[in-house]
Amino acid sequence: MVLSKQERYLLYALGKCYGVFNRRFSDKPLEVSISKSIFIDILISSKSIRIKPRAIYKNLESLEEKKYLRYKEKQLSFMKQGLSEFLSQDKFVQDYIDLIEHIKDPKTLHLHKRLQTRLKN
């Protein structure tokens, strides 16, 4: 099934939320659970999404119908297909992040001696 841009974004955001929040408990036998309402609050407070909370909720329901997410006992979790989609997106995005970090590194400027500077027009 084809996912919309918002659905892909929600899958990626949920995966990253679980990754970051669960890092705190990596040395303990605990894991974080995220409900729909808390996830929507996280997205709205981040100001990274420009759709209304109701639209986010509808997109989450659509992901459930398409068997990408499961909402059971007030907890959002990935199904096999959703986890696979998240991992492929994460690898794709990580390539861009790695490139940006490489370019921002001050050592990179010194590595590339062929870079030239000129006066602005």
N, C-alpha and C positions, 0 to 999 in steps of 0.2 A: 504494500500500500504506500501511496505517496503521502508524505507528511508536509504540512504547511510550514512556512518559515517560523511562525509562532510556536508550533508544536515542537519543532526541532530545538528552538531556543529553550523551551520549557524542559525538555529532556536533558539538555546540556546543563542548564542551571540546577536542576535537581541533582544530577550526578555530582556536580562540583560542590553543592551544599553538603551532600552526604560525605564526600571526600574530606572537605575541610573540617566539618564538625566532628567527624569520627576520629580525626587525627588526635584530638585531645584525649581520647580514651584508648589509644592504640596499645598502651601497656596494661589496660584493665579489661576484664571480661564484660564490657559494656558496649552498647552502640546506640546511636541517636535514632529516634524515629521522628519523622516530620509529617504533620497533618496537612491537609489541603489549606486550611485557613492560615496556618503559620507560614507555609511556603508562599502563599499569595502575599502575606504581609512582608516577607523578606523581599520579594520581587518589587513590590510597590515602594518600600523604603529605600531600595537601591536606586530607584529612578532610572533603571536601565531598560524598562519596558514602558511602552506608551499606550497600553490598552487598559481598559477598566477591569476592576477585580472580577466582575461577572464574566467578562470575556475570557479571562484567565481560567476561571472555574470551568467554563464550557470547553475550552481547549484541553484541560485535564481530563474531563469526562470523555472527550473524543479519543484521547490517548488510551483511556481504559477500554473503550469499545473496540479500538484497533489492536488491543492486546499488547500494548507497549508498557503500560503501568497497571498496577493493582492497588486498589484502595480497600484495605481490610483492617478492621479493628482500629480505625482512625489513623492509619499509617499508610503513607505513599511508599510504594516499593516498585522496583523494576521487574518486569517479566523478562524472559530470555531475549526476546526480540528487542525490547527497549534497552536492555543493557548492551546488547550488541551495537545498536544504533548510537548510544552514548559513547561507547569506546571508539568507534570509528570517527565520530565527530571530534572527540578529545584528541585523537592522534592528529587529525587534520589541523585543528586550531593550535595544538602544541608546536607544530612546525612553524607557524607564523610567529608565535611567541618567542621561540628559540632564535629566529632570524632577527626580530626586533631587539632582543637582549644582546645579540652579537653585535649589531650595528651600534647600539648605545654604549657598549663597552669602550672606555677610552683607549684600551690596548689595540682595538681594531684600527683606529686611525693611524697608529704607528706601524701596524703590520702592512698597510697598503701604501707603499711609498709612491705609487704612481698617481695618487690623488692630486689634483691640481686645484689651486685657488685662483680666483680672478676678481677684479673689482665688479661690483654690482652696476647694472645699467641705470 
